Each structure stands twice: as structure tokens, then as C-alpha cells.
């Protein structure tokens, strides 16, 4: 939809308003890139060791399994691939933060076709105040990967239904198939897209044509071809694994959990609501000089579709979690809450007035910078008060010690590291040999390792010592060949603070 070019405003406008007038796409691109770089740099500074989700994804993704315990496979595959090519944890962090940027840009491409460039840019920029959408963290999780995938699905759907381009159905089928590997959000979004298409006159007309019917059938075939292996794996391992990475299970009759999750998601829009209130409240000085951006009226189908896509997928996801008795982090909803800003812009009418423009710019800048600054500040504080983060664990020192001594003793590269899931993954990622992780020395949790592999090739087994007893856990002794304990390691936390970490360990020499 073409945006009207007329706009009015004060004789002196803020830089933000002038940029919106002159080059809204460039302003949005700069904002998205700056947001991604700030988060990547801040988390690189704040986390001396890879955080648990990142470490596990990189360490296990190299095994190329169709499913992993506690995490969706696409996040593991992409994290491992990026780390294998670049050898850099910063590249993985950058990819995680750029998921938000890519999602924002694709939403802009969608919104500009229904509301014009300026309104579309505003609708995406105001999302800087929404938690968890604008808070990517450092690990490339399935929730983050779902954000650009969900945005691409919405964009492809609009091309297919809104602009009646048959080839877009194939793209939608492809994206939907890939989404099934990234987490459980896909069904909620796809059901809403299907409902909006089938229950609106515009949508029914769009799919009733002969070429559209053929395109939809082809899209379903593409979806089945891509998602089929994932569904087969889920069927073989129990569909409970479909919720891997969302959180711990709870009783199915627990109603308070989804209500709490909904409240956190609602409260996470506080910054978004504050920006909208300051920009639109009428109790402002010189309101007659406030800049106004004008667009063409949106048709009912557009307004109804955007409102449905902004609210219904998250509600469906909450109902699905309740029905399945699953708990989840609020980040699960981040791919399903991305259209709040675009919905607000459409509800604001054809004439969008920006009041208190400089104050709004300052508030937006605070929401852009403050969270990343807090990441850095808090990373230096907890260790000195006995509250060390997992990313402060001395993974690099432990990996260097294990790898060097194993080389000296055996003359071979370190092939396997056996121990607790997160700590073993952190050591594996930081080791120069990139050993395979043998979780708990239990093949049931590490099916990529055969029962004889560890025995034949050898490796290092370790355990954390808590208290006076430094002996290895009984389950490790029972599952592994006989080994002789080494002198325990005492390693300082990566960023200091608190008592040193005590690690028991042993070398299991290769059998051949």
C-alpha cells in the first residue's frame, strides 16, 4: 500500500523525526544493526565462559541429531555450524542478536506494504521497549531462531494472500517446515494464519483460484518433506520432546502458571506502552506543532489480520502449554509478540502524531542502551557475593588443563569428555580438541556415542567436588572402565569472587 507523502511538523524537528521523514528504512536499519551489535558486544564482555544454552548447543549440535534432550535441534545445528566455521563465540552471540534484527527488518517489509514506510518503521522501532522481544541474550536459542522464521512466514503469507502471488505459498511451506525444528511456536502461528485466511472473505477468494489451490498443495508437500523427519523422530521418542527447551513440566491442572506467563508478557510491554503514551498524550505543550505522518486508510482485512496475528498466537501458545501441562520461560512468546507495534500503528489511525519527540527519543535510547549496560555491570557483581553465574565457571582453565595433560599422557587428541551436561559442554567448547560430550557417561543421554567408543578411544571424566568427599560419583564409576583419580583441581572463577572451584577428574586411557 502506498503511503501518502504529506506530513506536517514543527519548524524545528528532532533528528529522529527528520530521519523518519527523509529515510525511514535507513533509520530502521541503523537502529536494528546498532541493537544487535550492542547486545553481542555486551554479552561478550559479560560472559567470560559460554553460557549453558550456548555451550550445550555448540557441543551437541555437531552430532547432527534430529532431536536433543531439552533443546530444539535447529538452534544446536546453527550454533555448531557457526562455531565450526568461525571458531568464535562472538560470532554465535552476533548471530543470536541479529535474529532480532532480521525479524525486525522482515516485519518492516510486511508493514510497509500495508501502512507505508514511515508508519512501518515506527511500528518496528517502538518494539525496543518490549520484553522479551528486544532482549536477545547471548545464546542462539530456538526462541530467537523462531523470530526471523515467524516474521518470514507472516511476510510470505501476505504475499500469498494479500497480494495473491502463488509462488509465495511454496516459500511459506518451506519456512513452516523449518520452524518445526526450532521450537513449539510454529503451530500457534500457522493456525492463526490459516484461520485468518479461511474465515475472511479476502482470504477465501485468494485461495479459491485454481493456481492458488495448486500452490497450496505444493506448499503442503514442501512442508511435509521438510518437517517429516522431525515428526518421525518425535513420534519415536515421545511427543513430549516437542516442548524441549521451554521449561520444566508442571501438573496439567495448574492454572496459575500460564496466567503468570501471560502477566509477565503483558508487563513486558511497559516500555512499549510508555513510549506510546508519551508520543500520543494530548497534555503536551505546543501540540499544534507536533509532527504528523499520514497514510492511506487500511482496509478491514488488513486491520483484522494484523490484530489477530498480534494477539492470537501468544494466547494459543498459552492454551497449548496449559493443555500439555508444560512450563516455559517467557522467551517462548517472543516470536509470537512481534506485531504489537504494527498493530498499535494501525489502531492509531491514518494520521500518526508524534508528541514530545525529543523525550520519546531519549526514552527509546534508554531502552536500547540500559539493558546491555546492566548485562555488563551485573556480570562483575555476583561473584563477589557468592552468586556466581554459570558463565563465570572456569571452563577455559579446566579445558586447557585436561587437554594438555591428556596429550602428554597418551600422545593423542582428547576425543571425549564425560561429566555433567553443562560443565562438560563448556569444557568441550573451550578445548582446542573439541571433544565429544559424554553426558553423565550415560549412552541414554548421549546416543551419538556407542557403548564401546569411550572405552576404545579414551577420554577425561570429571566431577565437581562439593564438601569434604572428593571421590567420584558412584554412577560414573559404574558406567566407565576403571580409572585412577588425579589430584583435584582448584581453579578460580573466570572473573574472580568466591571460593575456588574444586574439580575431581581422571584420565581413562584408550584401550587401543
N, C-alpha and C positions, 0 to 999 in steps of 0.2 A: 504494500500500500504506500502510495507517495505521500510524503509529509509536506504540508503547506510551508512555504518559505517565510511567511510573515512572522515577525516576532517583535515585541516591543520591550523596552527596558530602560533603566536609568542612564543618564549621561555618563556616569562612571560605574562600570560593572566590575565585578571581581574577575580574577583570572579564570576561575572555574567556569563562570557564566560565559565569558568571551570564548573559552575553549569549546564549550558546548555549542555555541553558535557557529564557530568557524570550522571546527573539525571534531565532531563528536566521536567518530570512530577512532581517531588517533588518540584522543584523550582517554578513551576506554582502554585501548591497547596499552598505553603507558601505565595506566593505573593497575591493570591486571599483571603486567610484567613486573612492576615495582612490588606489588603484593607478593608475587611468587618469589622474587629474589630476596626480599626481606625475610620471609619465613625460612627459606633454605639456608641463608647465612646465619640467622639467629639460632636455628636448631643445630647447625654445625658447631657453633660456638658453645651452645648449652649442653651438648651431649658428647662427652669425650669417647664414650663407647657406644656402639649401635644399640638403640633401644630394643626391648624384647620383640616387638612386632617386626621391625626391620631385620633383626638378626635371624629370627626364625624363617622369615620369608626368603632371605638370601640363601641361608644354609640349606633349606629344604626344597626350594624352587628348582635347584639344579637336578633334582631327582625326576622331574617331569612326570609327576603322578597326576591322575585325574581328580584327586581329592586329597586333602590333608586334614588331620585331626585339628580342629579349632581354627581353621582359616580357609578361605576360598582359594582355589588353585591359581586363578589369573594373577592375583597380587604376588604370589610366590614366583610364578614364571617370569613376570615382567621385572620384578626386583632382581632376581638371579641373573637374568639376561643383561640388564643394565650394568650390574656389578661385574659380570664376567667380561663385558666389552671394555668398560672404562676402568675397572679396578678401584673405583672411587665411591665412598659412601656419600659424598656430597652430591654426586650425580643422581643417586637414588633419592636423596632429600629434594633435589631440584625437580625431579620428575614428579614427586608427590605434590609439591606446591604448584607445579604447572598444570596438574589435573584441574585445579580450581580455575586457573587462567583459561585453559582450553574450554571448560564448561561455560565460563562467563562469555567467551567470545562466540560460541555456538548459540547461546541463548540470545546474544545480541543479533546474530544473523537471523534468528527466528523473529525476534521482536521488531526489527527494523521493517519487516515485510508487513506487519500489522499495525504498527504505530509510528513509523518513521525513525530516522537515525537518532534524532535528539531525545525523543521520549524513550527509545530503546536503550540508549546509553545511560540515561538517568535510572531506568528500571534495573539495570545491572549494577550500576555504581552504588546505589543505596543498599545493596546486599552486603556491603562491607560491615554493616552492623548486625549481622545475623549469625548467631552461634547455633549449630556448628558449621554452617555452610562456608564461612570465611575463615575458619580456623583449621587449616590442613594438618598441622603437626609435622612430624618428620618421616614417619613410616608410610610406605606406599601400600595402604590397606585396600581391601575390596571396596569399602565405602567411598574412598577417594576415586578409585578407578571407575566406579559406577557414575560419578558425577559427569564427566565428559561423555560417557556412553549414554546416560539418560538424556543429556542435552542433545546429543546427535540423534537419538530416537525421536525426540519431540520435533526437531528440525526436519528429519526425513518424513515424519508423519504429516507435517504441514505441507511439504512439497507434494506429497501423495494425495492428501485430502483437500487441503486448502487451495492448492494450485493445480491439482489433477495431473500430476506428472507420473505416469505409470512406472517408470524406472525407479522412482523413489521407494516403491514398495519393496523392491529387492534389497535396497540399502537398509530399510527398516528391518527386514527379516535377518539380514546379516548382523546388524547391531544387536538385535534382540537375542540372537543366538550367542553372541559373545558375552552379553550381560549375564547369561545363566552361569558363567564361570566366575563371575566377580562378586556374587553375593545374592541374598534373597530378595532384593528390592525389585527385580525385574517384573515379577508377576503383578505387583501392585500397579506399577506404571503402565504396563501393557494392557491390563484390564480396563484402566481408565481411558486409555487411548481407544480401545475397542468400543467401550460404552459411548464415548463422545461421538465416534464415527457412526455407530448403528442407531443411536437414539436422537440424532439430529437430522432434519431434512437435508441439509447441505451434505452431511457425511454419507447418507444413504444414496443420494444422487451421484456422489463421487465414486462410489464402489459399484454402482449398478451398471455402468457401461461395460461393454464386452472386453475392451482392452484392460480395464481396471480389474475385472474378475480374473483374467489370466495372470495379471501381475501379482494379485494377491495370492493365487495358488502357487506361483513361483516363489514368492516370499516365504510361504509356509514350508515349501520344500527346502529352501536355503536354511531356514530356522531349524528344521528337523535334522538336516545334515550336520550343522554345526553343533547344535545342542544335544544331539542324540547320544554321543559318547558320555557326556556328563550325566544325563538321565539314567543311562545304563549303570554307571558307577554308583550313583545314588541309590538305585534300586538294589544293587548288590550289597551295599554297605548300610542300608537303612536310611530312609529319607530324613532322619533327624540331622544328618550331616549337611543337609541343605542350609541349615541355620548356623553353620560353622562360622565362628568369628563374631557372632552377635553378642554373646554373653552366656552366663551360666543359666541352666534351666531352673524353672520355678514351678510351683504347683499350678495346674491348669485353671483352678478356681480362684487364683489370686488376681483380684481386680485392681488392687492399688498400684501394681507395677506399671501397666500401660497408662494409667492415669498420671502417675508420676512422670513417666516419659513424655506424655503429652504436655504436662505442665512445664517441664524443662524446655521442650521445644518452643512452647509459647513464650516463656520468659526469655528465651534466647533471641527473640525478636525485639527486645527492649531498645537496643541501639538503633535498629531499623525504624521503630516507632518514634524514637526521639528525633531522628533526622527528619522524618516526615512531618512531625508536629512543628518543629522549628521552621521548616520550609513553607508550611501551608497555613500556620496560625494567623488569624486576621489581626490580632493585637500586636501589630508591628508599626513602627514609625515609617512614615513616607511610603505607605503601602501602595499608593498610586504609582510609584516609580518602580515597583518590583518587576523584574523581567518576566515576560510571558512567552511560552513556547506553544505554538498552535499546531494541531494535527487534524487530519481528516477524521470524521466520525468512524468509530469501529462498528461493524455490523454485529447483530446479536450473536451469530455463530462464533465470532472471534471472542467476544466478551465471555460468553458461556464456556467456551473451550478453555480459555486461559484460567478462569476462576476454578473450573473443575480440576485442571492439571496442577494448580497451586495448592489445593486443599485435599482433594480426594485420595491421591496416592498415599500420603502420610497416614490418613485415617484408616485406609485399608491395611496398611502395614501394621498399625497398632492392633487392629482387629485380628489380623493373622497371627501376631505374636501372642495375643490373648488366647486364641483358639488352640494354638500349638503348645501353650504353656512354656513359652520361651522368654527369657530376659534378654535385654540388649542395651548397649550403650546408645546414647542419644545420637552419636555419629551415624548410626544406621539410617537415620532420617535425612541426612544431609543431601543425598541425591534427589530426595522427594520434596524438598522445601525450596528449590532454587527459583521458582517462578513467583515468589512473593512480591518482589519488586515490580515485575512486569504487570502483575495483577493490580497492584496499587496504582500504577501509572494509568492503566485503563479505567479504573474506577474513578480516578481524579478528573476525568472529563477531557474534552478536546483542548481546553486552554489550561496549560500547566503553569502555575505561578510559583516562582521561587522567591520567597521572602527570607530575610536575614541571611543573605547569600554568603557573607563572609563568616558568620558564626557557623553556618551549616558546613562550610568548607573546613573550618577548624575542627569541628566535631568529627567529621569524616576522617580527617588526618589523624586524629587521636585514635580512632578505632583501627586505623591502618597500622599505626606505629606502636601503640601501647601494648597490645598482646605479645608482639615479638620481643619488645624490650623486657616484658615481665618474664618471658621464657629464659632470657639470659640471666636476669637478676636472680630468679629463684633457683637456677642451676648451681649458683655458688653458695647458697644459704643452707639448704637442708643438711648437707654432710657434716656441718659443724654442730648440728643439734641432734645427731643420731637418727636422722631420717634420710638416709642415702637413697637415691634413685637407682633403678636398675641400670640406667645408662652411665652411672658413676662407677659401676663394678669394674675391677681392674682386668678387663678381658685382654687388652693388648699385652700386658705384662705376663699373664698366665699363658697366652698363646705363644709368646716368644720363648718362654722357659720350656714349655712342653715340646715345642718343635725342635729347638736346638739340642736338647738332651736326647730326644728320640733319634735325631740324626747321628749324634755321637755314639750312642749305644748300638744302633742297628745298621747304620750306614744306608738307610732307606728313608724316603719321604714318609711323613706321617699320613696314613691313609684314613684312620678312623679315630674319632674322639667319642668316648662313651661317658654319659653323665646326664644330669638334669637338663631338660629340654632347652630352656632359655640360655642358661650359662654355657652349655655345650655349643649352642648355635653362635653365641657371641665369640667364643674362642675359635670356632671354625672359621668365622668370617675374618677375624683378625690374624689368623695364622697364614704364613706365606705359602703353606702347602695346601690350603683349602681342604681339610679332611672332611669326609662324610660324617654326619652326626648319627650316632647310635643312641637313640633316646632311651635312657634308663637301661641300656643293654638289653632291651626287650624287643624282639623282632615284631611283636604285635603292634608296637608304636613306631617301628621303623621298617616297614615291609620292603623297602628298597635294599635292605642288607640281608643276605642269606645267612642261614644259621652257621655256615662254615666260613663265611667271608672274614669275620673278625678274627677267628681262630687262625686262619691261614696267613693273613696279611699283618696281623698285629695292630696295636694302636695304644692309645693312652686312655685310662679310665681315671676319673676324678670325682671327688665329692667334697662338699663344703663341711667344715668342722664347726660344730656349734656345741659349746660346753667342753668338758674335760675329755670326753671319749673321742679319740681320733681314728678309731677303727672304721673300716669301710662298711657301708650298709649291707645287711645280710642279703638283700636281693641282688646286689651287684656280685657278691661272692658266689651266689648260687648260679648265676646265669653266665659267668665268664670263666675261662680257663684259670687255673691257679696263677696268682700273681703275688709279687713281693712289694709291700708298701715302701714308698720312698719317704724321705724326711718331709714333713708337711711344709708347705709354703706359707709364708706370711707376707702378704702383699698390701701396700697402702692403697686406699681408694684412689681412683684415677684423678680425682680433683681434691683429694685430701678430706680430712674430717672423720672423726670417729675412730674406733679401734680397727687395726688392720684386718683384712680378710684372711681367714685361715682355710687352706685348701689341702685336703689329703689327695694323694694321687699315686699311680703306679703305671708301669710300662708292661704291657702284655706283648712279649716278643713274638715275631712272626713264626709260625710253625714250619714254614719252608721258605 
